[in-house]
Amino acid sequence: MNRLLGFAKLLSGNVIPYAFWIRFNQKKLNEIKPVVIHTEEDDHMIKIYLIGACIDKTIYALRPVFKECVSKKKNILIDLQAVPVIDGAFLGLCLLLYKHLNWNGCQLNFQNINRQNIRIFKWNSAQFLIP
């Protein structure tokens, strides 16, 4: 019974709201301009500033940047101030980054996340990534 209740809660609290959001935001999710990436680095941290929609069609340039950042074995801070929308593909990439950083004893943090993107983190059960 508890399992069924948990499933119903997940469905009504995460899956259905996210599905409706996707349905009504197709224009945002059809963006094709690649995300612009700026990085800053000091002795202990790499800051990654992203500009543009971080969705499946635009994030291909993030993979090599994330790979390079992981190899430096430093904490990473991703600034999402100029990111109007994210999707599950971006979150999946961030989860891989998080996993590799943890293996190296480093942390992944985010800053300047708009309310819409915070909801997307939560709907995808990735709220543990945000402060």
Rosetta blueprint (number, residue, H / E / L):
1 M L
2 N H
3 R H
4 L H
5 L H
6 G H
7 F H
8 A H
9 K H
10 L H
11 L H
12 S H
13 G H
14 N H
15 V H
16 I H
17 P H
18 Y H
19 A H
20 F H
21 W H
22 I H
23 R H
24 F H
25 N L
26 Q H
27 K H
28 K H
29 L H
30 N L
31 E L
32 I L
33 K L
34 P L
35 V L
36 V E
37 I E
38 H E
39 T E
40 E E
41 E E
42 D L
43 D L
44 H L
45 M E
46 I E
47 K E
48 I E
49 Y E
50 L E
51 I E
52 G L
53 A L
54 C E
55 I L
56 D L
57 K L
58 T L
59 I L
60 Y L
61 A L
62 L H
63 R H
64 P H
65 V H
66 F H
67 K H
68 E H
69 C H
70 V H
71 S H
72 K L
73 K L
74 K L
75 N E
76 I E
77 L E
78 I E
79 D E
80 L E
81 Q E
82 A E
83 V L
84 P L
85 V L
86 I E
87 D L
88 G H
89 A H
90 F H
91 L H
92 G H
93 L H
94 C H
95 L H
96 L H
97 L H
98 Y H
99 K H
100 H H
101 L H
102 N H
103 W H
104 N L
105 G L
106 C L
107 Q L
108 L E
109 N E
110 F E
111 Q E
112 N L
113 I L
114 N L
115 R H
116 Q H
117 N H
118 I H
119 R H
120 I H
121 F H
122 K H
123 W H
124 N L
125 S L
126 A L
127 Q H
128 F H
129 L H
130 I L
131 P L
